[in-house]
Amino acid sequence: MRRGSCCVVMLLLLLSPAWAQEAQQQQPQAEQQQEQQQPQRPTLGPAPSPSLHGPRTSTTVDARKLLRIRKLYVAKIDNSLSDRLIEGLAKMGRFHIVSQPKEADATLGGSCLDSRRLKHVHSEIFINDRSGNSIWQDTIFRPLNPPSLNKAVDETAEVVVDHLSDSIKEAEHK
């Protein structure tokens, strides 16, 4: 009797790895069947490529109107951001900067607020057509102290011009 129970124990010990391996093979198959039965969740498409200036915060409301802008009026923006944007847009070469809003196809305006307590510069920039409809907008946060306010505003202008340029390129490819 003792030999019989020893044989049974030995048989169980020899067969248990085979059973474990079979169970492991069946588990992934069951998971694959469950994944196939569940509907795929919708996505927003491939993730955008990383930018040197952080995540992209600009939004193009009307790509066709953005591509039609040739003459742009830049309204006065706090902390001399408008002056720096005029310089950046002039270097971009796509727009003719005009001195009167009546001469322009669209108006670039916004705000540039510095918060020394929160240590950042918060800028909101937008482009509207003649009737006031939104064409493009961007929101930028830049650190302050350090760098100085002038440096933070310069960086903000560079980021806005880069985002606008990227938005124009995307609109051209659509």
Rosetta blueprint (number, residue, H / E / L):
1 M L
2 R H
3 R H
4 G H
5 S H
6 C H
7 C H
8 V H
9 V H
10 M H
11 L H
12 L H
13 L H
14 L H
15 L H
16 S H
17 P H
18 A H
19 W H
20 A H
21 Q H
22 E H
23 A H
24 Q H
25 Q H
26 Q H
27 Q H
28 P H
29 Q H
30 A H
31 E H
32 Q H
33 Q H
34 Q H
35 E H
36 Q H
37 Q H
38 Q L
39 P L
40 Q L
41 R L
42 P L
43 T L
44 L L
45 G L
46 P L
47 A L
48 P L
49 S L
50 P L
51 S L
52 L L
53 H L
54 G L
55 P L
56 R L
57 T L
58 S L
59 T E
60 T E
61 V L
62 D L
63 A H
64 R H
65 K H
66 L H
67 L H
68 R H
69 I L
70 R L
71 K E
72 L E
73 Y E
74 V E
75 A L
76 K L
77 I L
78 D H
79 N H
80 S H
81 L H
82 S H
83 D H
84 R H
85 L H
86 I H
87 E H
88 G H
89 L H
90 A H
91 K H
92 M H
93 G L
94 R L
95 F L
96 H E
97 I E
98 V E
99 S L
100 Q L
101 P H
102 K H
103 E H
104 A L
105 D L
106 A E
107 T E
108 L E
109 G E
110 G E
111 S E
112 C E
113 L E
114 D E
115 S E
116 R L
117 R L
118 L L
119 K L
120 H E
121 V E
122 H E
123 S E
124 E E
125 I E
126 F E
127 I E
128 N E
129 D E
130 R L
131 S L
132 G L
133 N L
134 S E
135 I E
136 W E
137 Q E
138 D E
139 T E
140 I E
141 F E
142 R E
143 P E
144 L L
145 N L
146 P L
147 P L
148 S L
149 L H
150 N H
151 K H
152 A H
153 V H
154 D H
155 E H
156 T H
157 A H
158 E H
159 V H
160 V H
161 V H
162 D H
163 H H
164 L H
165 S H
166 D H
167 S H
168 I H
169 K H
170 E H
171 A H
172 E H
173 H H
174 K L
